[in-house]
Amino acid sequence: MIRRLASLSIAAIATCATVLLLACGGDSSTSPSASGTVSVALTDAPFAFDAVARADLFVVRIDAKLAETDSADADAGKDDDSNANTDPSRGWITIAAPNASFNLLDLQNGTTTNLAQVTLPTGTYRGFRLILDVAKSSITLTDGTVLNGANGGIKFPSAGRSGIKISLTKPFAVVSGSSQMVIDFDLGHSFVMRGNNIAKNGLIFKPEIRATATEETGGIAGTVHATVQTGAAVPNASIEILKAGTALSDTISANVIATTKSDSLGAYKVLWLQPSTYAVRATPPTSLNSQPVLVASVTVTSGKTTTGTDIVLP
């Protein structure tokens, strides 16, 4: 069975597909005579602010290993591009090295970009990290203002490279054959506003990256309208997928599963969600004099996108 790696937004997701469920959580040892092919792709959970024109992040590489990792371990050895280690049971191995900049706003509503296809020793991988060059990364506002680490517009944790832990929904099992992994970089949660004015106060970088496999996930899609169901489409509305039971006024970030925004036609789509029941919150752009709205219960099933989750902003 072939699986494709679906996305890198500001969160990384890695899970086993249905065929591989029995391998999840199994023996993490590798087989020297067996290998499997894994492809890696990039996408984005779009940035929530309608004042942003571009979000360019420079991805150096993505590494993996069999053992679990933490934030300190993910940041260690971030400048080592030698790729000398080829045994994931001993430490980090590189699975993608794009060494390129990506505008995350081009990667939304299910759009992905392929980063790599690599042959890995079979086994259950529990550690993934993304190496980002923050000196080459920036946010460009719609008025042309460029925010980066050099001019103080973005407060990055370091002046050069950052090794960022990718959070896994489940351990990622590589078996004989091909697999696909999704890395989702959640832009809306990874850049936090300092104050209420982006151009004046800038942003703080607090990366949120998750990873999953596409085959066992589902999605939510719909359209945002103004005033009534047949009203004008609302572009640039902020869409948040929330844990079931979350209230409209809730501000706890841990209750937010994923974010995106409506496109120029008011449509939105959030993919790679684990099967469950969620709430969907829509917040209008600053240019629209309206109030947020909550759809309290939307059920996601594996392999399907729940369409017709339309939202009317009063």
C-alpha positions as a Markdown table, in Angstrom:
| # | Residue | x | y | z |
|---|---|---|---|---|
| 1 | Met | 0.0 | 0.0 | 0.0 |
| 2 | Ile | 1.4 | 3.4 | -0.9 |
| 3 | Arg | 0.9 | 6.3 | 1.4 |
| 4 | Arg | 1.9 | 9.9 | 0.7 |
| 5 | Leu | 3.3 | 12.4 | 3.2 |
| 6 | Ala | 0.7 | 15.1 | 3.1 |
| 7 | Ser | 1.8 | 18.3 | 4.8 |
| 8 | Leu | 4.1 | 20.6 | 6.7 |
| 9 | Ser | 2.1 | 23.6 | 8.1 |
| 10 | Ile | 3.3 | 24.9 | 11.4 |
| 11 | Ala | 2.8 | 21.5 | 13.0 |
| 12 | Ala | 4.0 | 18.1 | 12.2 |
| 13 | Ile | 1.9 | 14.9 | 12.1 |
| 14 | Ala | 2.9 | 11.3 | 11.8 |
| 15 | Thr | 0.6 | 8.3 | 12.3 |
| 16 | Cys | 0.2 | 4.8 | 11.0 |
| 17 | Ala | -2.4 | 4.2 | 8.3 |
| 18 | Thr | -5.1 | 1.5 | 8.7 |
| 19 | Val | -2.9 | -1.2 | 7.2 |
| 20 | Leu | -0.1 | -0.3 | 9.6 |
| 21 | Leu | -2.1 | 0.0 | 12.8 |
| 22 | Leu | -0.7 | -3.3 | 14.1 |
| 23 | Ala | 2.8 | -1.9 | 13.8 |
| 24 | Cys | 2.1 | 1.2 | 15.8 |
| 25 | Gly | 3.7 | 1.1 | 19.2 |
| 26 | Gly | 5.5 | -2.1 | 18.3 |
| 27 | Asp | 9.1 | -3.0 | 18.4 |
| 28 | Ser | 11.3 | 0.0 | 17.6 |
| 29 | Ser | 14.2 | -2.2 | 16.4 |
| 30 | Thr | 15.2 | -2.1 | 12.8 |
| 31 | Ser | 15.7 | -4.9 | 10.4 |
| 32 | Pro | 19.0 | -4.7 | 8.5 |
| 33 | Ser | 17.6 | -6.6 | 5.5 |
| 34 | Ala | 14.3 | -4.7 | 5.2 |
| 35 | Ser | 13.5 | -1.1 | 4.3 |
| 36 | Gly | 10.5 | 1.0 | 3.3 |
| 37 | Thr | 10.1 | 4.2 | 1.3 |
| 38 | Val | 8.7 | 7.3 | 2.9 |
| 39 | Ser | 7.8 | 10.5 | 1.0 |
| 40 | Val | 7.7 | 13.9 | 2.8 |
| 41 | Ala | 5.6 | 16.9 | 1.8 |
| 42 | Leu | 4.9 | 20.4 | 3.1 |
| 43 | Thr | 1.7 | 22.3 | 3.6 |
| 44 | Asp | 0.3 | 25.0 | 6.0 |
| 45 | Ala | -2.5 | 25.6 | 8.4 |
| 46 | Pro | -3.0 | 29.2 | 7.2 |
| 47 | Phe | -2.0 | 32.2 | 9.4 |
| 48 | Ala | -5.1 | 33.8 | 11.0 |
| 49 | Phe | -4.2 | 37.4 | 10.4 |
| 50 | Asp | -5.7 | 39.0 | 7.3 |
| 51 | Ala | -2.9 | 41.6 | 7.5 |
| 52 | Val | -0.3 | 39.0 | 6.4 |
| 53 | Ala | 0.6 | 38.7 | 2.7 |
| 54 | Arg | 3.5 | 36.1 | 3.0 |
| 55 | Ala | 4.9 | 33.8 | 5.6 |
| 56 | Asp | 8.3 | 32.6 | 4.3 |
| 57 | Leu | 10.0 | 30.0 | 6.4 |
| 58 | Phe | 13.4 | 28.5 | 5.4 |
| 59 | Val | 13.4 | 24.8 | 6.0 |
| 60 | Val | 16.9 | 23.3 | 6.2 |
| 61 | Arg | 16.0 | 19.7 | 6.8 |
| 62 | Ile | 13.8 | 17.2 | 8.6 |
| 63 | Asp | 15.3 | 14.5 | 10.8 |
| 64 | Ala | 13.9 | 11.3 | 12.3 |
| 65 | Lys | 15.0 | 8.6 | 14.8 |
| 66 | Leu | 13.4 | 5.7 | 16.5 |
| 67 | Ala | 13.7 | 7.0 | 20.1 |
| 68 | Glu | 11.4 | 9.7 | 21.5 |
| 69 | Thr | 12.7 | 13.2 | 21.7 |
| 70 | Asp | 12.1 | 16.4 | 23.6 |
| 71 | Ser | 12.6 | 20.1 | 22.7 |
| 72 | Ala | 16.2 | 20.2 | 24.0 |
| 73 | Asp | 17.2 | 17.1 | 22.1 |
| 74 | Ala | 15.5 | 18.4 | 18.9 |
| 75 | Asp | 17.6 | 21.6 | 19.1 |
| 76 | Ala | 20.9 | 19.7 | 19.8 |
| 77 | Gly | 23.2 | 19.2 | 16.7 |
| 78 | Lys | 21.0 | 21.4 | 14.6 |
| 79 | Asp | 24.1 | 22.7 | 12.6 |
| 80 | Asp | 25.4 | 19.3 | 11.7 |
| 81 | Asp | 24.6 | 18.7 | 8.0 |
| 82 | Ser | 27.0 | 15.8 | 7.6 |
| 83 | Asn | 24.4 | 13.1 | 7.5 |
| 84 | Ala | 27.1 | 10.8 | 8.8 |
| 85 | Asn | 24.6 | 8.6 | 10.8 |
| 86 | Thr | 22.5 | 6.3 | 8.8 |
| 87 | Asp | 21.2 | 4.2 | 11.8 |
| 88 | Pro | 18.0 | 5.7 | 13.3 |
| 89 | Ser | 18.4 | 3.5 | 16.4 |
| 90 | Arg | 21.6 | 5.4 | 17.2 |
| 91 | Gly | 20.4 | 9.0 | 16.6 |
| 92 | Trp | 19.1 | 11.4 | 14.1 |
| 93 | Ile | 19.0 | 10.6 | 10.4 |
| 94 | Thr | 17.9 | 13.1 | 7.7 |
| 95 | Ile | 14.7 | 12.2 | 5.8 |
| 96 | Ala | 14.4 | 15.5 | 3.8 |
| 97 | Ala | 16.8 | 18.3 | 3.1 |
| 98 | Pro | 15.0 | 21.0 | 1.0 |
| 99 | Asn | 17.3 | 23.8 | 2.2 |
| 100 | Ala | 14.8 | 26.2 | 0.7 |
| 101 | Ser | 12.2 | 28.8 | 1.6 |
| 102 | Phe | 8.4 | 28.1 | 1.5 |
| 103 | Asn | 5.6 | 30.6 | 1.6 |
| 104 | Leu | 3.2 | 28.9 | 4.0 |
| 105 | Leu | 0.2 | 30.9 | 2.7 |
| 106 | Asp | 0.6 | 29.1 | -0.6 |
| 107 | Leu | 0.1 | 25.8 | 1.3 |
| 108 | Gln | -3.5 | 25.9 | 2.7 |
| 109 | Asn | -6.9 | 24.2 | 2.2 |
| 110 | Gly | -5.2 | 20.9 | 1.5 |
| 111 | Thr | -2.4 | 22.1 | -0.8 |
| 112 | Thr | 0.9 | 20.4 | -0.2 |
| 113 | Thr | 4.4 | 20.5 | -1.6 |
| 114 | Asn | 6.6 | 17.4 | -1.7 |
| 115 | Leu | 9.8 | 17.6 | 0.2 |
| 116 | Ala | 11.4 | 14.3 | -0.4 |
| 117 | Gln | 11.1 | 10.5 | -0.8 |
| 118 | Val | 13.6 | 8.5 | 1.2 |
| 119 | Thr | 14.3 | 4.8 | 1.9 |
| 120 | Leu | 14.4 | 4.2 | 5.7 |
| 121 | Pro | 15.1 | 1.1 | 7.8 |
| 122 | Thr | 11.8 | -0.5 | 8.9 |
| 123 | Gly | 10.7 | 0.2 | 12.5 |
| 124 | Thr | 8.5 | 2.5 | 14.6 |
| 125 | Tyr | 9.8 | 6.1 | 14.6 |
| 126 | Arg | 9.0 | 8.2 | 17.7 |
| 127 | Gly | 11.2 | 11.2 | 17.1 |
| 128 | Phe | 11.0 | 13.9 | 14.4 |
| 129 | Arg | 12.4 | 17.4 | 14.2 |
| 130 | Leu | 12.5 | 20.3 | 11.7 |
| 131 | Ile | 15.6 | 22.4 | 11.3 |
| 132 | Leu | 14.6 | 26.0 | 10.5 |
| 133 | Asp | 16.9 | 28.8 | 9.5 |
| 134 | Val | 15.2 | 31.8 | 11.2 |
| 135 | Ala | 17.8 | 34.3 | 9.8 |
| 136 | Lys | 16.3 | 33.5 | 6.3 |
| 137 | Ser | 12.6 | 33.5 | 7.5 |
| 138 | Ser | 10.2 | 36.4 | 7.5 |
| 139 | Ile | 6.6 | 37.6 | 7.6 |
| 140 | Thr | 5.5 | 40.2 | 5.0 |
| 141 | Leu | 2.4 | 42.3 | 5.7 |
| 142 | Thr | -0.1 | 43.4 | 3.2 |
| 143 | Asp | 1.3 | 47.0 | 3.4 |
| 144 | Gly | 4.8 | 45.7 | 2.3 |
| 145 | Thr | 6.3 | 45.7 | 5.8 |
| 146 | Val | 8.7 | 42.8 | 6.3 |
| 147 | Leu | 9.1 | 41.4 | 9.8 |
| 148 | Asn | 12.1 | 39.2 | 10.6 |
| 149 | Gly | 14.6 | 38.5 | 13.4 |
| 150 | Ala | 17.2 | 41.0 | 12.2 |
| 151 | Asn | 14.8 | 44.1 | 12.4 |
| 152 | Gly | 13.1 | 42.9 | 15.6 |
| 153 | Gly | 9.8 | 42.3 | 13.9 |
| 154 | Ile | 9.8 | 38.6 | 15.0 |
| 155 | Lys | 11.3 | 37.4 | 18.2 |
| 156 | Phe | 12.9 | 34.1 | 17.3 |
| 157 | Pro | 14.5 | 31.8 | 20.0 |
| 158 | Ser | 17.9 | 32.1 | 18.3 |
| 159 | Ala | 19.6 | 34.2 | 15.6 |
| 160 | Gly | 20.5 | 31.2 | 13.3 |
| 161 | Arg | 19.0 | 27.8 | 13.2 |
| 162 | Ser | 16.4 | 26.3 | 15.4 |
| 163 | Gly | 15.7 | 22.6 | 15.9 |
| 164 | Ile | 12.0 | 22.2 | 16.5 |
| 165 | Lys | 10.3 | 19.1 | 17.9 |
| 166 | Ile | 7.5 | 17.7 | 15.7 |
| 167 | Ser | 4.6 | 16.4 | 17.8 |
| 168 | Leu | 3.3 | 13.0 | 16.7 |
| 169 | Thr | -0.3 | 11.9 | 17.0 |
| 170 | Lys | 1.0 | 8.3 | 17.1 |
| 171 | Pro | 4.4 | 6.8 | 16.5 |
| 172 | Phe | 5.1 | 6.5 | 12.7 |
| 173 | Ala | 5.6 | 2.9 | 11.5 |
| 174 | Val | 7.8 | 2.3 | 8.5 |
| 175 | Val | 7.1 | -1.2 | 7.0 |
| 176 | Ser | 8.2 | -2.9 | 3.8 |
| 177 | Gly | 6.6 | -0.9 | 0.9 |
| 178 | Ser | 5.8 | 2.8 | 0.8 |
| 179 | Ser | 4.3 | 5.2 | 3.4 |
| 180 | Gln | 3.2 | 8.8 | 3.4 |
| 181 | Met | 3.7 | 11.3 | 6.2 |
| 182 | Val | 2.2 | 14.7 | 6.8 |
| 183 | Ile | 3.9 | 17.5 | 8.6 |
| 184 | Asp | 1.5 | 20.3 | 9.5 |
| 185 | Phe | 3.0 | 23.7 | 10.5 |
| 186 | Asp | 0.3 | 25.6 | 12.3 |
| 187 | Leu | 1.1 | 29.2 | 11.3 |
| 188 | Gly | -1.8 | 30.7 | 13.3 |
| 189 | His | -0.5 | 29.4 | 16.6 |
| 190 | Ser | 3.2 | 29.5 | 15.9 |
| 191 | Phe | 3.4 | 33.3 | 15.6 |
| 192 | Val | 1.9 | 35.2 | 18.6 |
| 193 | Met | 1.1 | 38.9 | 18.4 |
| 194 | Arg | 2.9 | 41.2 | 20.8 |
| 195 | Gly | 0.1 | 43.6 | 21.6 |
| 196 | Asn | -2.7 | 44.3 | 19.1 |
| 197 | Asn | -0.8 | 45.7 | 16.2 |
| 198 | Ile | 1.4 | 43.4 | 14.1 |
| 199 | Ala | 3.2 | 46.2 | 12.2 |
| 200 | Lys | 4.0 | 48.2 | 15.3 |
| 201 | Asn | 4.6 | 45.4 | 17.9 |
| 202 | Gly | 5.7 | 42.4 | 15.8 |
| 203 | Leu | 5.4 | 38.7 | 16.6 |
| 204 | Ile | 6.8 | 36.0 | 18.9 |
| 205 | Phe | 7.7 | 32.7 | 17.3 |
| 206 | Lys | 6.4 | 29.8 | 19.4 |
| 207 | Pro | 6.3 | 26.9 | 16.9 |
| 208 | Glu | 3.4 | 24.4 | 16.8 |
| 209 | Ile | 4.1 | 21.5 | 14.5 |
| 210 | Arg | 2.2 | 18.2 | 14.3 |
| 211 | Ala | 2.3 | 15.1 | 12.1 |
| 212 | Thr | -0.1 | 12.5 | 10.9 |
| 213 | Ala | -0.7 | 10.0 | 8.1 |
| 214 | Thr | -3.4 | 10.9 | 5.6 |
| 215 | Glu | -5.2 | 7.5 | 5.2 |
| 216 | Glu | -6.7 | 7.4 | 8.7 |
| 217 | Thr | -7.7 | 11.0 | 8.9 |
| 218 | Gly | -10.6 | 13.1 | 7.8 |
| 219 | Gly | -11.5 | 16.7 | 7.2 |
| 220 | Ile | -14.0 | 19.5 | 7.6 |
| 221 | Ala | -15.0 | 21.9 | 4.8 |
| 222 | Gly | -17.5 | 24.7 | 4.3 |
| 223 | Thr | -18.1 | 28.3 | 3.4 |
| 224 | Val | -18.4 | 31.5 | 5.5 |
| 225 | His | -21.2 | 33.9 | 4.7 |
| 226 | Ala | -22.2 | 37.3 | 6.0 |
| 227 | Thr | -25.6 | 38.0 | 7.7 |
| 228 | Val | -27.6 | 35.1 | 6.1 |
| 229 | Gln | -26.9 | 31.7 | 4.6 |
| 230 | Thr | -27.1 | 33.2 | 1.1 |
| 231 | Gly | -25.2 | 36.3 | 2.0 |
| 232 | Ala | -21.9 | 37.5 | 0.6 |
| 233 | Ala | -18.9 | 35.2 | 0.9 |
| 234 | Val | -16.4 | 36.3 | 3.7 |
| 235 | Pro | -12.8 | 35.9 | 2.8 |
| 236 | Asn | -10.0 | 35.9 | 5.4 |
| 237 | Ala | -12.2 | 34.7 | 8.2 |
| 238 | Ser | -10.2 | 32.8 | 10.9 |
| 239 | Ile | -11.3 | 29.2 | 11.2 |
| 240 | Glu | -10.4 | 27.2 | 14.3 |
| 241 | Ile | -11.0 | 23.5 | 14.8 |
| 242 | Leu | -11.6 | 23.0 | 18.6 |
| 243 | Lys | -12.0 | 20.1 | 21.0 |
| 244 | Ala | -15.6 | 19.1 | 21.4 |
| 245 | Gly | -17.3 | 21.1 | 24.2 |
| 246 | Thr | -15.2 | 24.2 | 23.8 |
| 247 | Ala | -17.2 | 27.4 | 24.3 |
| 248 | Leu | -17.3 | 30.3 | 21.8 |
| 249 | Ser | -15.5 | 32.6 | 24.3 |
| 250 | Asp | -12.8 | 30.0 | 25.3 |
| 251 | Thr | -9.2 | 31.3 | 25.0 |
| 252 | Ile | -7.3 | 28.2 | 26.0 |
| 253 | Ser | -4.8 | 27.4 | 23.3 |
| 254 | Ala | -4.7 | 23.7 | 24.2 |
| 255 | Asn | -8.3 | 23.4 | 23.0 |
| 256 | Val | -7.4 | 24.5 | 19.5 |
| 257 | Ile | -6.6 | 21.5 | 17.2 |
| 258 | Ala | -5.9 | 23.3 | 14.0 |
| 259 | Thr | -6.4 | 26.7 | 12.3 |
| 260 | Thr | -7.0 | 27.9 | 8.7 |
| 261 | Lys | -8.8 | 30.8 | 7.0 |
| 262 | Ser | -11.4 | 31.2 | 4.3 |
| 263 | Asp | -10.2 | 31.9 | 0.8 |
| 264 | Ser | -11.3 | 34.6 | -1.6 |
| 265 | Leu | -14.6 | 32.8 | -2.2 |
| 266 | Gly | -15.3 | 32.3 | 1.5 |
| 267 | Ala | -14.5 | 28.6 | 1.4 |
| 268 | Tyr | -12.3 | 26.8 | 3.9 |
| 269 | Lys | -11.0 | 23.2 | 4.3 |
| 270 | Val | -9.1 | 21.6 | 7.2 |
| 271 | Leu | -7.7 | 18.2 | 6.5 |
| 272 | Trp | -5.7 | 15.5 | 8.4 |
| 273 | Leu | -7.9 | 15.5 | 11.5 |
| 274 | Gln | -8.2 | 12.4 | 13.7 |
| 275 | Pro | -11.6 | 10.8 | 13.6 |
| 276 | Ser | -13.6 | 12.5 | 16.4 |
| 277 | Thr | -16.2 | 15.1 | 17.1 |
| 278 | Tyr | -15.1 | 18.8 | 17.0 |
| 279 | Ala | -16.4 | 22.3 | 17.3 |
| 280 | Val | -15.6 | 24.9 | 14.6 |
| 281 | Arg | -15.2 | 28.6 | 15.4 |
| 282 | Ala | -15.1 | 31.3 | 12.8 |
| 283 | Thr | -13.8 | 34.8 | 13.6 |
| 284 | Pro | -14.4 | 37.6 | 11.0 |
| 285 | Pro | -11.6 | 39.6 | 9.6 |
| 286 | Thr | -11.0 | 43.0 | 11.2 |
| 287 | Ser | -12.5 | 44.7 | 8.2 |
| 288 | Leu | -15.9 | 43.1 | 8.9 |
| 289 | Asn | -18.1 | 44.4 | 11.7 |
| 290 | Ser | -19.4 | 41.1 | 12.9 |
| 291 | Gln | -19.1 | 38.6 | 15.8 |
| 292 | Pro | -17.5 | 35.1 | 16.0 |
| 293 | Val | -19.7 | 32.1 | 15.6 |
| 294 | Leu | -19.4 | 28.5 | 16.9 |
| 295 | Val | -20.6 | 25.3 | 15.2 |
| 296 | Ala | -20.8 | 23.1 | 18.3 |
| 297 | Ser | -20.6 | 19.6 | 16.9 |
| 298 | Val | -19.0 | 18.3 | 13.7 |
| 299 | Thr | -18.1 | 14.7 | 13.3 |
| 300 | Val | -15.0 | 13.6 | 11.3 |
| 301 | Thr | -14.6 | 10.0 | 10.1 |
| 302 | Ser | -11.6 | 8.4 | 8.6 |
| 303 | Gly | -11.1 | 8.8 | 4.9 |
| 304 | Lys | -13.8 | 11.4 | 4.5 |
| 305 | Thr | -14.2 | 15.2 | 4.5 |
| 306 | Thr | -17.3 | 16.4 | 6.2 |
| 307 | Thr | -18.6 | 19.1 | 3.8 |
| 308 | Gly | -21.3 | 21.6 | 4.1 |
| 309 | Thr | -20.1 | 22.9 | 7.5 |
| 310 | Asp | -21.2 | 26.5 | 6.5 |
| 311 | Ile | -21.0 | 29.4 | 8.9 |
| 312 | Val | -23.0 | 32.6 | 8.9 |
| 313 | Leu | -21.4 | 35.6 | 10.6 |
| 314 | Pro | -24.1 | 37.9 | 12.1 |
